[in-house]
Amino acid sequence: MANLFDDFNPISSKQWKQKIQFELDGADYNETVIWNSPEDIQVKPFYHRDEFSKSASVNTQASHFKICQNIFVHDIEKSIRRANNTLERGAESLRFTIQNENIDITKLLENIPLENKIVYFNLSFLSIDFVKKLNQISIARKAVFYCNLDPIGHLAREGNWFLTSDKNNFETLEKISKEAQNLSLLSIDSGLYQNAGANITQQIAYSLAHANEYLNRFPDFTKPIVFQIAVGTNYFFEIAKLRALRMLFKLIAAEYNPNLDCHFLVTPTKRNKTIYDYNVNMLRTTTECMSAILGGADAVANLPYDSLYHKDNEFGDRIARNQLLVLKHESYFDKVDNPADGSYYIESLTMQLAEKSLALFKDIEANGGFLKLLNEGIIKKKIQESANKEQELFDSKKEILLGTNKYPNKDDKMKHDLELFPFVKIKPRKTLITPIIEKRLAEKLEQERLEQE
């Protein structure tokens, strides 16, 4: 069978550029059609194979991604019912957030079908006895547990270490690792950097430097390290972000253990979510979940459209879960591995982000490492600088959130619908360092609107 394209002469990138320049009718090519991202990456109007030199060496298995359900554990009976209900309705894994080490973990898990399930535990404490119980349950029930312990992330977010007998939690973490060898214990709170306003290069570099602090102290760890990642609305950049992070982690981890792997648990960002015109949040989370899957997430935990201002509720959970079910079972996002391969644009973004992030990572290590810079306030300062730039773009309407800073519905009223406080909470307390604070772009504008209702 003849190839239809044989009848057409190939067109070089130079010819395409000349054609575009002609159509611009004298306007400057670089200023008109080239966009400069916050990461200082120049995005061109087209990408061509004759300018393509190197593809990213990364394996993204979209077919393996799991639909994850977040469950905050306060009332055990309610948490059990919610877990079973969500598993029956399509969830494939669970992420429990537990703030109290007195929670009866055996009772919580005994009536939930855990066999061959992946379950994540975000613990707000560091307890050897609690983790030992999880280790025993995982063995008995043939479940895969990720414990997501992250003392450095807790320090960055809260300003203090976990309350333990040792000064900086590392001795306790080492003891836990000896008592719970069946569990994956380490986690990196990458989402904090995104939600606080870091640009993508910073997110990747800080996550890697954060992980490297653990690798330096625990080079014998063999279980995968979980990266809990937040993805934003810049669709192709976010796909490239996950690919670049995975590629660079493999590069760095190989210096300690060639077989050490990483595991991506991805959630849509809170930074661009709004309380006014809240249904738009569903559109935002849909594209963000798409980026997560195509970028190689191992599990995706969607963010309900009303999570900013409503307590956990069945309807919000169902909509968030159904978004992922549609992507998986009706849009067939799980049918192709390495779906971004062959896209010159995504490959180019991946390599550029990787190069810039690796350079920043090396700079962090040369200046004493992530923990040193975190204690000195430099990490927070750099994130705040990026956040301020993005906030200025939002305030000047150069970065748009529809329904909020452009085309707002003046008839929207939210004051009487707020079950949760949707803004930065101020908790005066003594801390070792100034914590990194998550903040949404629309907070100031929303507060002004609420005052006028």
Secondary structure, DSSP 8 states (H G I E B T S, - for coil): ---GGGGS----HHHHHHHHHHHTTT--HHHHH-EE-TTS-EE-S---GGG----------GGG-EEEEEEEESSHHHHHHHHHHHHHTT--EEEEEE--TTS-HHHHHHTS--TT-EEEEEESS--HHHHHHHHHHHHHHT-EEEEEE-HHHHHHHHSS--S-SSSSSHHHHHHHHHH-TTSEEEEE-THHHHHHT--HHHHHHHHHHHHHHHHHH-TT--S-EEEEEEE-S-HHHHHHHHHHHHHHHHHHHTTT-TT--EEEEEEE-STT--STTTTHHHHHHHHHHHHHHHHT-SEE----TTTTTS-S-HHHHHHHHHHHHIIIIIS-TTS-SSTTTT-HHHHHHHHHHHHHHHHHHHHHHHTT-HHHHHHTTHHHHHHHHHHHHHHHHHHTTSS--BTTTBS--TT---GGG-SS--S--------SS-------TTHHHHHHHHHH-
